[in-house]
């Protein structure tokens, strides 16, 4: 099992999870974070830190494994993030919205730390 970041993170990117990760397995996109599944040690400390409940065990992934694929793909090309940064100024206005990946997801990398 590993943990994955899902739709709720898009455009919110609060990054509270990054602060508690003992193995620095988060990678940063322009408006989304992902977890590298091969680096995650399945400790679960990040899951309760997410204010929008975007982090799930991969056993809770969509039936087609969409989020595991997304996390794996972008962890290979986005920069690693090891410190909590500032969330987007409009993050709160996107919290609670659904289907954000299809509407707002950017493939662009974030700045990393």
CORSULGI-V586918 format. One record per run of one state. SS is the DSSP state (H for helix, E for strand, C for the rest). FROM is the first residue (numbers start at 1). TO is the last residue. If there is no record, write none. Layout:
# CORSULGI-V586918
ss->(SS:SS)
from->(FROM:FROM)
to->(TO:TO)
This chain:
# CORSULGI-V586918
ss->(C:E:C:H:C:H:C:E:C:E:C:H:C:E:H:C:H:C:E:C:H:C:H:C:E:C)
from->(1:3:6:7:10:16:21:26:30:33:36:47:50:55:58:61:66:76:79:82:91:95:100:105:109:110)
to->(2:5:6:9:15:20:25:29:32:35:46:49:54:57:60:65:75:78:81:90:94:99:104:108:109:113)
